[in-house]
Amino acid sequence: MNARSLALAALNEWRQGRHFADTIVQRLLARSTLSGSDRGFTTELVYGVLRNLTLLDFWIEQLRSGSLDHGSRDLLRLGLYQLFCLRTPGHAAVFETVELSGRRNRGLINGVLREALRRAEELQSASAAEPLTTRFSHPSFLIERWTTAFGDEATASLCQWNNQAAPVYARINRLRIDPADFLKANPTAQVLSNKEDFVRLPAIPTEALERGECYIQDPSTALSCELLDPQPGEVVLDACAAPGGKSGLIGQMMQNRGQLSACDRDPARIGRLRENLERLGVTAEVVQHDWKSGELPPALKSAGFDRILLDAPCSNTGVIRRRVDVRWRLTSADFSRAQQEQLAILQATVRLLKPGGVLVYSTCSLEAEENEKVVEQILEQFPFLELSAEQASLPFRDGFDGAFAARLVRVK
């Protein structure tokens, strides 16, 4: 299979709704023999179509008045994305897309794409006059929420941000290598100002990753760890740890001195968590546990923790740029459901905090229901907690993924 046919297969599987796009793409690429550039092109096609789904369908509606079967629609989306978003030469985009079609719909695909070439200026002018939900392919309920919370200009900037390909950021792992040595070995790495140990790279540094010298993560992920401020010799819990990026940073901040427990509920993710921490050289006890079960495993029945990080499951609205199909899976009811789960996990973990201890609650959500309102409710339920700090990363303001973190101190 070539890059375009693999992309079409990925879109067909994604449409069936059983798996996230990144999971599908990774699995299909792992089975393929495509070159590195073709792998990148496959990813660009799949993610690009999903980022621009409503816009592409708007153009299709201008070109085709009749109904379309799912396969033909996916082919037209691929072709129009190449024509109008990637600016692929017209003859190549049309020819290669038509080659993917079957005998039954070959004439349809060829005709619609050639019509699109003839009407390119008209189609793009028409879409530019459409509202944000079409121009940037976001559900209207998200646009309405963000407009209320952040205003029109910030919402437009956020939608535009979400539709850009995410750059590669990595955290240098001091447990394996000195930052100066890493930069010497990776001269293309760009140091980020005010983001200690984080660099931007033109591509994933495969060999450095395998040696545990760095870990791919957005600088916004450090926000919660900085508020947690774990110290060497302390007893620390990362309550929802997989895949291990924050646990890795915590272990580095503790200098591998003390006791770090890294917990997650998903058996499939536990293996990945353990592998990542071992590769990073982090000393930690990995525990599988569902905080909503009501029972504590023996490994967590200690005298209490000095510090707890709860990076809670959330809607992921702060990382839509990286999780491109999240926008199409969310509903307006998901935020209240997420809040209930977040509160349940908080209620279970707060009780493990020592007097004087620190709990940091964090998400990668932009929504008040999952952030400030959760903190307000947990403070009401546990009067012995005090809020000592609250910070957020907003993509349209800070230039990194969205994140929220609140530092709670147990005063007695």
C-alpha positions as CSV (number, residue, x, y, z in Angstrom):
1,M,0.0,0.0,0.0
2,N,1.2,3.5,-0.7
3,A,0.8,6.5,1.5
4,R,-2.6,7.6,0.1
5,S,-4.1,4.1,0.2
6,L,-3.0,3.7,3.7
7,A,-4.5,7.0,4.6
8,L,-7.8,6.0,3.0
9,A,-7.8,2.7,5.0
10,A,-7.2,4.7,8.2
11,L,-10.1,7.0,7.5
12,N,-12.4,4.1,6.7
13,E,-11.5,2.5,10.0
14,W,-11.8,5.7,12.0
15,R,-15.3,6.3,10.6
16,Q,-16.4,3.1,12.2
17,G,-15.8,4.8,15.6
18,R,-14.0,2.0,17.5
19,H,-10.5,3.5,17.8
20,F,-8.8,6.9,18.0
21,A,-7.0,8.1,14.9
22,D,-3.5,8.0,16.4
23,T,-4.0,4.4,17.4
24,I,-5.2,3.5,13.9
25,V,-2.4,5.3,12.2
26,Q,0.3,3.9,14.4
27,R,-1.0,0.3,13.9
28,L,-1.3,0.6,10.2
29,L,2.2,2.2,9.8
30,A,3.7,-0.5,12.0
31,R,2.5,-3.1,9.6
32,S,3.6,-1.2,6.5
33,T,7.0,-1.0,4.6
34,L,6.6,2.7,3.8
35,S,9.7,4.9,3.8
36,G,10.0,7.6,6.5
37,S,8.8,10.4,4.1
38,D,5.8,8.3,3.1
39,R,4.9,7.6,6.7
40,G,4.9,11.3,7.4
41,F,2.7,11.9,4.3
42,T,0.2,9.2,5.5
43,T,0.0,10.9,8.9
44,E,-0.4,14.3,7.3
45,L,-3.2,13.1,5.1
46,V,-5.2,11.4,7.9
47,Y,-4.8,14.1,10.5
48,G,-5.2,16.9,7.9
49,V,-8.6,15.5,6.8
50,L,-9.8,15.0,10.3
51,R,-8.7,18.6,11.3
52,N,-10.6,20.0,8.3
53,L,-13.6,17.6,8.2
54,T,-16.4,20.2,8.2
55,L,-14.6,22.5,5.7
56,L,-14.0,19.6,3.3
57,D,-17.6,18.5,3.5
58,F,-18.7,22.1,2.8
59,W,-16.7,22.1,-0.4
60,I,-18.1,18.7,-1.3
61,E,-21.7,20.1,-0.8
62,Q,-20.9,23.0,-3.2
63,L,-19.7,20.5,-5.8
64,R,-22.1,17.6,-5.5
65,S,-25.8,17.9,-4.8
66,G,-26.6,14.2,-4.6
67,S,-26.0,11.8,-1.8
68,L,-22.6,10.1,-1.4
69,D,-21.5,6.7,-0.1
70,H,-19.0,6.8,2.7
71,G,-16.1,5.5,0.6
72,S,-16.6,8.2,-2.1
73,R,-16.8,10.9,0.5
74,D,-13.5,9.8,2.1
75,L,-11.9,9.9,-1.4
76,L,-13.2,13.4,-2.1
77,R,-12.0,14.6,1.3
78,L,-8.5,13.2,0.6
79,G,-8.5,14.8,-2.9
80,L,-9.8,18.2,-1.7
81,Y,-7.4,18.3,1.2
82,Q,-4.5,17.8,-1.2
83,L,-5.8,20.4,-3.6
84,F,-6.7,23.2,-1.3
85,C,-4.8,22.6,2.0
86,L,-1.6,21.0,0.9
87,R,-1.5,22.8,-2.5
88,T,-0.6,19.6,-4.2
89,P,-0.3,20.1,-8.0
90,G,-3.8,19.6,-9.4
91,H,-3.0,16.8,-11.9
92,A,-1.1,14.8,-9.3
93,A,-3.8,15.2,-6.6
94,V,-6.6,14.2,-9.0
95,F,-4.8,11.4,-10.7
96,E,-3.6,9.7,-7.4
97,T,-7.0,10.1,-5.8
98,V,-8.8,8.6,-8.8
99,E,-6.4,5.7,-8.8
100,L,-7.7,4.8,-5.3
101,S,-11.3,4.6,-6.5
102,G,-13.1,1.6,-7.7
103,R,-14.6,1.1,-11.1
104,R,-18.1,2.1,-9.8
105,N,-17.1,5.5,-8.5
106,R,-14.1,6.4,-10.6
107,G,-16.0,8.7,-12.9
108,L,-17.7,10.5,-9.9
109,I,-14.4,11.2,-8.1
110,N,-12.7,12.3,-11.3
111,G,-15.5,14.6,-12.2
112,V,-15.9,16.3,-8.8
113,L,-12.2,16.9,-8.3
114,R,-11.8,18.4,-11.8
115,E,-14.8,20.6,-11.1
116,A,-13.1,21.7,-7.9
117,L,-10.0,22.7,-9.8
118,R,-12.0,24.8,-12.2
119,R,-13.9,26.5,-9.3
120,A,-11.0,26.7,-6.8
121,E,-11.1,30.5,-6.2
122,E,-14.9,30.5,-5.9
123,L,-14.9,27.6,-3.4
124,Q,-12.2,29.1,-1.2
125,S,-13.9,32.5,-1.2
126,A,-17.2,30.9,-0.2
127,S,-15.6,29.0,2.7
128,A,-13.8,32.1,4.0
129,A,-17.2,33.7,4.5
130,E,-18.5,30.8,6.6
131,P,-18.6,30.8,10.5
132,L,-15.7,29.4,12.6
133,T,-17.4,26.0,12.9
134,T,-17.0,25.5,9.1
135,R,-13.8,27.4,8.5
136,F,-11.9,25.6,11.3
137,S,-14.0,22.4,11.5
138,H,-15.0,22.5,15.2
139,P,-18.4,21.5,16.6
140,S,-20.6,24.5,17.2
141,F,-21.1,23.7,20.9
142,L,-17.3,24.0,21.5
143,I,-17.2,27.3,19.6
144,E,-20.1,28.6,21.8
145,R,-18.4,27.5,25.0
146,W,-15.1,29.0,24.2
147,T,-16.6,32.3,22.9
148,T,-18.4,32.7,26.3
149,A,-15.2,31.8,28.2
150,F,-12.5,33.5,26.2
151,G,-14.2,35.9,23.7
152,D,-14.4,35.9,19.9
153,E,-10.8,36.7,19.1
154,A,-9.3,34.1,21.4
155,T,-11.7,31.5,20.2
156,A,-10.7,32.1,16.6
157,S,-7.0,31.9,17.6
158,L,-7.7,28.7,19.5
159,C,-9.4,27.0,16.6
160,Q,-6.6,28.0,14.3
161,W,-4.1,26.6,16.8
162,N,-5.9,23.3,17.0
163,N,-5.7,22.9,13.2
164,Q,-1.9,23.3,13.1
165,A,0.5,20.3,13.1
166,A,2.0,20.0,16.6
167,P,5.8,20.6,16.8
168,V,8.1,18.0,18.4
169,Y,9.0,19.0,22.0
170,A,11.2,16.9,24.3
171,R,12.3,17.1,27.9
172,I,16.0,16.3,28.4
173,N,16.3,13.6,31.1
174,R,19.0,14.6,33.6
175,L,18.9,11.1,35.1
176,R,20.6,9.9,31.9
177,I,22.4,12.8,30.4
178,D,23.6,16.3,31.1
179,P,21.7,18.9,29.1
180,A,24.9,20.3,27.6
181,D,25.9,16.8,26.4
182,F,22.4,16.3,24.9
183,L,22.6,19.6,23.0
184,K,26.0,18.7,21.7
185,A,24.8,15.3,20.5
186,N,21.6,16.9,19.0
187,P,22.7,20.2,17.4
188,T,19.3,20.7,15.8
189,A,17.6,21.0,19.2
190,Q,16.3,24.5,20.0
191,V,16.4,25.4,23.7
192,L,13.2,27.0,24.9
193,S,13.5,30.2,27.0
194,N,12.0,29.9,30.5
195,K,11.3,26.2,30.0
196,E,14.2,24.4,31.7
197,D,15.3,21.2,30.0
198,F,12.7,21.5,27.2
199,V,13.8,21.7,23.6
200,R,12.1,21.9,20.2
201,L,13.3,19.4,17.5
202,P,12.7,19.1,13.8
203,A,12.0,15.4,14.1
204,I,11.6,12.7,16.8
205,P,15.1,11.9,18.1
206,T,14.7,8.1,17.9
207,E,18.1,7.0,19.3
208,A,18.1,9.5,22.2
209,L,14.6,8.3,23.1
210,E,15.6,4.7,23.1
211,R,18.5,5.5,25.4
212,G,16.2,7.4,27.8
213,E,18.0,10.7,27.3
214,C,14.8,12.5,26.6
215,Y,11.0,12.1,26.6
216,I,8.6,13.6,24.1
217,Q,6.2,15.9,25.9
218,D,4.8,19.5,25.6
219,P,6.3,22.0,28.0
220,S,2.8,22.6,29.4
221,T,3.0,19.2,31.1
222,A,5.7,20.6,33.5
223,L,3.2,23.0,35.0
224,S,1.7,20.5,37.5
225,C,5.1,19.1,38.4
226,E,6.5,22.5,39.2
227,L,3.6,23.2,41.5
228,L,4.0,19.8,43.1
229,D,7.7,20.6,43.8
230,P,8.7,17.1,45.0
231,Q,11.8,16.9,47.1
232,P,14.5,14.1,47.4
233,G,13.6,11.7,50.3
234,E,9.8,12.3,50.2
235,V,7.0,9.8,49.7
236,V,5.2,10.8,46.4
237,L,2.3,9.4,44.5
238,D,1.5,10.0,40.8
239,A,-2.1,8.8,40.9
240,C,-2.9,8.6,37.2
241,A,0.6,8.2,35.8
242,A,0.5,6.5,32.4
243,P,2.2,6.8,30.1
244,G,4.8,8.3,32.5
245,G,5.9,11.7,31.3
246,K,5.1,13.5,34.6
247,S,6.3,10.5,36.7
248,G,9.6,10.8,34.8
249,L,10.0,14.4,35.6
250,I,9.0,13.8,39.3
251,G,11.6,11.1,39.6
252,Q,14.2,13.5,38.2
253,M,13.2,16.3,40.6
254,M,13.5,13.8,43.5
255,Q,16.9,12.7,42.2
256,N,15.7,9.1,42.5
257,R,15.8,9.6,46.3
258,G,12.7,8.8,48.3
259,Q,9.7,6.7,47.4
260,L,7.7,7.3,44.2
261,S,4.5,5.3,43.4
262,A,3.2,5.5,39.9
263,C,-0.4,4.3,39.6
264,D,-2.8,3.8,36.7
265,R,-6.0,1.8,36.2
266,D,-5.6,0.5,32.7
267,P,-3.7,-2.8,32.5
268,A,-2.7,-2.1,28.9
269,R,-1.1,1.3,29.9
270,I,0.6,-0.1,33.0
271,G,3.1,-2.0,30.8
272,R,3.9,1.1,28.8
273,L,4.3,3.1,32.0
274,R,6.7,0.6,33.5
275,E,8.8,0.5,30.2
276,N,9.0,4.3,30.0
277,L,10.1,4.7,33.6
278,E,12.7,2.0,33.3
279,R,14.1,3.5,30.1
280,L,14.3,6.9,31.8
281,G,16.1,5.4,34.8
282,V,13.4,6.4,37.2
283,T,13.1,4.4,40.4
284,A,9.4,3.9,41.1
285,E,6.8,1.3,42.2
286,V,4.3,0.8,39.4
287,V,0.8,-0.1,40.7
288,Q,-2.4,-0.9,38.9
289,H,-5.4,0.5,40.7
290,D,-8.8,2.0,39.9
291,W,-9.4,4.8,42.4
292,K,-13.2,4.4,42.0
293,S,-13.1,0.8,43.2
294,G,-13.2,1.8,46.9
295,E,-10.4,-0.6,47.9
296,L,-6.7,0.2,48.2
297,P,-4.0,-2.2,47.1
298,P,-1.4,-3.0,49.8
299,A,1.3,-1.0,48.0
300,L,-0.7,2.2,48.6
301,K,-1.6,1.5,52.2
302,S,1.3,3.5,53.6
303,A,1.3,6.0,56.4
304,G,0.5,8.7,53.8
305,F,2.1,10.7,51.1
306,D,4.0,13.9,51.3
307,R,2.9,14.9,47.8
308,I,0.3,13.6,45.4
309,L,-0.1,14.5,41.7
310,L,-3.5,13.8,40.3
311,D,-3.4,14.4,36.6
312,A,-7.0,13.5,36.1
313,P,-8.8,11.9,33.1
314,C,-10.4,14.8,31.2
315,S,-12.0,16.0,28.0
316,N,-8.5,16.9,26.5
317,T,-9.8,20.2,25.0
318,G,-6.4,21.7,25.7
319,V,-4.6,19.2,23.5
320,I,-6.9,19.0,20.4
321,R,-3.9,19.9,18.3
322,R,-2.3,16.6,19.2
323,R,-5.4,14.5,19.6
324,V,-7.0,15.6,16.3
325,D,-10.2,13.6,16.5
326,V,-11.2,14.5,20.1
327,R,-13.4,17.3,18.8
328,W,-15.5,14.8,16.9
329,R,-16.0,12.5,19.9
330,L,-16.9,15.0,22.5
331,T,-20.5,16.0,23.4
332,S,-21.8,18.8,25.6
333,A,-22.6,16.2,28.3
334,D,-19.1,14.9,28.6
335,F,-17.9,17.8,30.7
336,S,-20.2,17.1,33.6
337,R,-19.5,13.4,33.4
338,A,-15.8,14.1,33.5
339,Q,-16.3,16.3,36.5
340,Q,-18.0,13.5,38.5
341,E,-15.1,11.1,37.7
342,Q,-12.5,13.7,38.6
343,L,-14.2,14.4,42.0
344,A,-14.4,10.7,42.7
345,I,-10.7,10.2,42.2
346,L,-9.9,13.3,44.2
347,Q,-12.1,12.1,47.1
348,A,-10.1,8.8,47.1
349,T,-6.7,10.3,46.9
350,V,-7.1,13.3,49.3
351,R,-7.3,10.8,52.2
352,L,-3.8,9.5,51.5
353,L,-2.2,13.0,52.0
354,K,-0.2,13.6,55.1
355,P,-0.9,16.7,57.3
356,G,1.1,19.5,55.7
357,G,1.3,17.5,52.5
358,V,0.6,18.9,49.0
359,L,-1.8,17.6,46.4
360,V,-1.7,19.0,42.8
361,Y,-4.8,18.5,40.8
362,S,-4.3,19.0,37.0
363,T,-5.9,18.4,33.6
364,C,-5.2,19.1,30.0
365,S,-8.7,20.6,29.7
366,L,-9.7,24.3,29.1
367,E,-13.1,23.9,30.7
368,A,-14.0,25.5,34.0
369,E,-16.2,22.5,34.9
370,E,-13.1,20.3,34.9
371,N,-10.8,22.8,36.5
372,E,-11.8,25.6,38.8
373,K,-15.2,24.2,39.6
374,V,-13.7,20.8,40.6
375,V,-11.3,22.6,42.9
376,E,-14.1,24.7,44.4
377,Q,-16.1,21.5,45.2
378,I,-13.3,19.6,46.7
379,L,-12.4,22.5,49.0
380,E,-16.0,22.6,50.2
381,Q,-15.9,18.8,50.9
382,F,-12.6,18.8,52.6
383,P,-12.2,21.9,54.9
384,F,-8.7,20.8,55.9
385,L,-7.5,21.7,52.4
386,E,-6.3,25.1,51.3
387,L,-5.7,26.4,47.8
388,S,-2.2,27.8,47.7
389,A,-1.7,28.3,43.9
390,E,-3.6,27.9,40.6
391,Q,-2.1,28.2,37.1
392,A,-3.2,27.6,33.6
393,S,-1.6,27.4,30.1
394,L,-3.8,28.7,27.3
395,P,-2.6,28.0,23.7
396,F,-3.7,31.3,22.3
397,R,-1.9,33.2,25.1
398,D,1.1,31.1,26.0
399,G,2.0,29.3,22.8
400,F,1.9,25.7,24.3
401,D,-0.8,23.1,24.9
402,G,-3.7,23.9,27.3
403,A,-3.2,22.8,30.9
404,F,-4.5,23.5,34.3
405,A,-3.0,22.9,37.8
406,A,-4.1,23.7,41.3
407,R,-1.9,23.2,44.4
408,L,-3.8,22.1,47.5
409,V,-2.2,21.9,50.9
410,R,-3.5,19.8,53.8
411,V,-3.3,22.1,56.8
412,K,-4.3,19.5,59.4
